[in-house]
Amino acid sequence: MRDARYALWGVALLLSAIVPPALAGFAGLGWEASQWAGYAATLALIVLAGAPIRPRDAEPPTLISLRSHTLVGWLALAAVGLHIAGLLLADPTVIEYLKPTAPLYQLTGIAAALALLVLVATGGAAARRRLWRSHRSFQATHVILGAALVTLTAVHVAVTARYLGGPVRRALFGAAAIGALLMLLRGRWVGATGRMRRQLVFGRHSTLIACMLAVCALAIAALLPNAVGAALREPLMRRTAAPPLDFPHSKHGAVNCLSCHHNYADGTGSTLCIECHRSARTDLKQGAEARFHGFCFGCHRHPDASFARHGPVAGCEVCHRPPSVEQ
């Protein structure tokens, strides 16, 4: 009988795939196709983690063959390549997200792409024999790197907030990702008749793998609160020169000015936002990048019902262009 974990995990994964994601409006065929390629790659990675290669008598049993597992891995890598290349072609400003000054959640996406490349490149039989002396060592390395890959991808997708608008979708995605990590655990019955017990099959690596999976699961669960995303939108390194920014105030007349200029209420708002949010003040919880992106994404990706019309925020060039002169 199939393990019940498969059923629970499959439901979460299926709902994450078929429930229509909250998009920010159509922003061009190239951009939209590239974004969907990235999300398809994410779901494929969750499938790979949740359906690892196991012996026929393993518990839980295997879902897909080695050939299918390898094929899905290559398809996921191809989808990631389309995601990155397509975005760069659709919007050259995206190159800013491939630099060390990119926000942390974007750097986790780059790290995830590199981890996937390593997993696919070293998964073949020839590479395994050259790099590892024993199959168990290869297996442990593959499982640990796979868990890290799922976690890095979850951070990237969740904080991007393009597909996971609202707590329901975020919770479904988190359940599918965490469920996939739990499926990586594989045990067997050992001992004499009447004194059988279950233990992990990873040998001396079992404790390390169990701890790694626990840490990764907790990290994904920590993404559920929206406040976590603000911290991960901060850049790793501060930019020496900020990209140009265009904000047409005339098109935002329906928005309360204090929503952005929060310090105008007490009369302290006499300077530019970045003079505070790019300073060394320890009392500010968010820097300029996280604060400004939060404003734009909050309204344009998941707008309030009172906003009858709103333009899509998808792509860097929508906002990062030379300021226009308002009449």
N, C-alpha and C positions, 0 to 999 in steps of 0.2 A: 504493500500500500504506500502510495506516495506520501512523503513527509508533509504535514499540514503547513509547515513554513512556506512551502512553495505556493500554496493557494493564497495565503495572506499577502505574500510578497507580490504575487502576480496581479492581484486586484489593485494594489497601490500603483504598480507600474503601469497597468492598463489605463487606469483613470488619469495618471499623469500624462499619458500619451494622447488620450482622446478628448479630455475636457478642453474645450477651446481656450487657449491662453489669452490673457488680456494684453492685446497689442496696442501700440501707440499710433495706430493709423498707418495706412500704406505709405511707404517711403521709397518706392522705387523697386523694380523687379530684382535688380542685382543685390540691393541691400537686404530685401526680405528673404531671397533665396539663400543668401549667405548666412543669415541668422537661423533659418530653419535647418540648414546643414549642421550648424553648431549644436542645435537642440537635439537633432537626430543622433549625432555622435554621442551626446550625453546619455541618451536613453540606451544606445548600444553598449556603452561602457557599463551601465548598471546591469544590463543583461549579461555581459561577460562575467562580472563579479558574482552575480547571483546564479550563474550556471557554469561553475568551474568544472574542469575535467576530473572525473573520479572513476575508481574501479566500478565494475558492474554491481558488486555487492556492498557498495558504500552506503552510508546513511548520513544525510539524505542521498537518494540515488541521483545519478547524473541526468541532465536534461538534453544536452546536445553532444554530438561527437567531437572528437579532436579536430577533424577537418572543418566542421561548422564553426567551432570556436575560433580557429585560425582565420577563417573567412570573415567572420564578424569583426575580428580585430583589425584586419586590413581595411574593411569597409569603414570602420570608425575612424581610422587614421586618414583615409581619403576624405571623409566628411570634414574632419578638422582642417585638412589642407584647403578644402573649398571654402570653409568658414573664414579662415584667415586671408587667403588670397582674394576671395570675393569682396570682403569688406575693404581691403586696401584698394582694389580697383574701383569700387563704388564710391569710396570716400578717402582720398589720399591722406587726409588729416588723421586717419586712424593710425598712421605710423607713430604718432605720439604715444600710443598705448603699447608700443613695442620697445620703449625706452625705459631706463631705470627710474625715470620720473613718473612713470605710470602709477595709477592707484594700486593698492595692494591686491584687490580682487582681480585686476587684470593680470598682475604678475602671477597669481595662482593659476590663471588660465594658461599662461605660457609654460609654467612648470608642469601643468597637467599634459600639455601637448608633448613636451619632451619625455615625460614619464611613459606616455602611450607609445612613443617612438621606440623607446628602449624595450618595452615589453614585447612589442611586435617583432622587433629586430632580433631579440634573443629568445623568442619562443620556439623557433624551429629546432629540429633534432640536431642538426649539425652544430648550431650555435650552443646548444645546451651541452654537448659533449666537450666543446672547446673551453667553455667558461666555468663549468662546474664539475667537480670530481664525482659527486653523487647526485642522484635524482632528488633526494630529500632536501639537499641544500638549494638546488634550483627551485624546488617547489616552495620552500620558505621564502626565498627572495622574491619569487613571482607573486606570492600571496601578499607579502608586505608592501611591495611596490604597487600592486593592484589596489590595495586598501587606500594607500596614499593618493592614487590616481582618482578614485571615486570621491574622496574627500576634497581634493583640490578642485575638481570639476564642480562639485556641489557648491563650494564657496563662490566660484566664478559665476555660476548660473543664478544662484540665489541672490547675490548682492547686485548683479546686473539688473534684476527685478523686471526684466522685460516679459518673461513668461510666467512668473510666479506672483502675479498680483493677488493680494488677498491672503488671509490665513489658511483657507481651505487648500488652495493649490500648493502653497508652501509646505503645509503639513503632509499632503499626499506625496510630494516630491521627497521630503525628508524621510517619510516612511519607506518609500521605494529604495532610497539610497542606503539607509540603515539596514533594511532587510537584506539587501545584496551583500553587505558586509557580514551579516550573520550567516549567510549561506556559504561563506568561505570556510567556516568552521566545519571540520570533518572528523568524525570520531569512529571508534570501532570498539567492539566488545572484547575484553581480555579477561583472563583468569580461568579457574577451574569451574566445572559445572556446579551451579548453586552459589557461586561466589563471583559471578560475572560483574564487571563494571565497565563503564564507558571511559575512554580516554582519547585525547586528540592524537592524530596520526603523524604529527610533525616532529616527533622525537624530541631531541634536546632544544628544538626551536619552538616548542609548543607554548611555553610561557611568554616568550617574546611576541609571538603571533597573537596570542589572546590579548595581551596588553595593548598591542598596536591596534587591533580591531576595536577594543573598548575606547581607546583615545579618539580614534576616528569617528566612531558612532557618537560620542559626546560632542565632538566638534561640529558634526552635522546638526545635531539637536540644538546646539547653541545658536545656529543660524535662524531659528524660528522667530525670535523677537526682531522687529524691524530696526531697533536701535543698534543692533550689531553691525548692520550694513554701513552705518555712517562711519564707524571707525575703520572699516575695511576700504572705504572710498578715499582714504588719505593716501598720498603718494609716499613711496619709499624714500625718495630724494626730492628736495625742493628744486623747482625750476629756477633757472637764472633769468629766463624771460618767459612771461606768460603768453599763450596764444591769444590772438585778438578775440574780442567778445562783443557781440552785437545783441543788445536787448532793446527792442522797440517798446518804449513805455506807452506809446499811444495805443498799442494793441492789447494792453493789459489794464485798461481802465476799470474793468469789473472786479479786479482784485484789490483788496484792501492794501494800501501802501505799507501798513505796519506788518503785513505778513512777511515782507522782506526787510524793510527798514525798521527793525524792531526797536532800535534805540532812539527813534524820533519821538516816541511818546514821552520820554523823560528829558528831552532837550539835549541829549548828548550826541545826537547823530549829525555832527557837523563835518565829519570826514568820510572818506571812502571806506567801503566794507573791508577791502583787503588790508587797510592799515591796521585793523584789529585782527582779522582772521588769518593774516600772514605774519603776525607778530609772534613774540615769544611769550605771550601772556599765558600763564598756567591755568587761569580761570575759564578759558574758552575751551569747550569740549570738542569743537569741530574747526578744522581749518577751512580755507577758502574753497578748495576743490570739493570737499564733502558737502559743505554748506550750499554752495551754488548748484551743484548737481542734484542735491536733495530737493531744492526748490523746483528745478525744472522737471525732474522725473515725477515728483509728487503730483504736479498739476497735469502734465501732459501725458504721462503713461497711465495714470489712474486718476482721472479728473473727477472733481466733485459733480454731482448731478445737476447743479445749478449752472454749470458752464455748458451752454448749448453748443458752442463752437470752439474748437481748440485745434491747433496745428500739431502734427506729430513731432515728437522729439526722438528721432532715430537717425543717427549719423552725427558726426562731429561738426560738419560744415553748416548745419542748421543754425547753430549758435556761434561757432568759432569762425567768424569772418569779419572783415573790416567793418566797423560800426557805420550804419547808414545815417544820413542826416534826416532827422524827423522834421516835418513841416508843422 
